[in-house]
Amino acid sequence: MKTIYFITSNSGKVLEVKNKLTNLDINVVQKNLGYPEIQSNKLEEVAMFGAEYVQKRFKLPFILEDAGLFIDSLGGFPGVFSAYAFHTIGCDGILKLMKNAKGNDRKAVFRSIFAYAEPVKKPVLFIGECFGTISDKMRGSNGFGYDPIFIPDRFNKTFAEMRTSEKNQISHRGKSLEKLIDFFKNI
């Protein structure tokens, strides 16, 4: 069995990844190392910088993930600042910012980028997106982060109203993780 370390402090992300990797011979171990996030408006740059930073200090195979919620009517905010915005204003703050938004003004996209790195090899990135809308109130108690306010396209419930297995089939993280799984199957 191969062990891969997941560099994150978010146990919810770890649960989702373990759920998706149950059929592979991979043991996922959470490792909370922390890494600096550069100021960039592109998740790809943030993820690659993080992977290269960790790779210099951690000499075992690992993954890390960066994700963001990009809301059209807010000019892409919170985007790469999603974690900071969540910890400062939370879902309630986002809903307040959008209190007068209707219809297409509530459109958003969740983006996820997994970086996989091994010692002395260039990190590889895997990108996933899920389009949807921002609800007008918080709904559901599952998941974490912005899950209670994000309704994926073709659904009438938020991520927080879904079971982890259902969310994983359509979510941004599920899609980027599927690409990572395909990569693992081919090496």
PyMOL commands that set and color helices and strands:
alter all, ss='L'
color gray80, all
select helices_A, chain A and resi 11-20+43-57+72-74+82-88+90-97+103-106+147-149+159-161+164-170+172-185
alter helices_A, ss='H'
color red, helices_A
select strands_A, chain A and resi 2-7+26-31+62-71+78-79+107-117+124-134+150-152
alter strands_A, ss='S'
color yellow, strands_A
deselect
rebuild
show_as cartoon
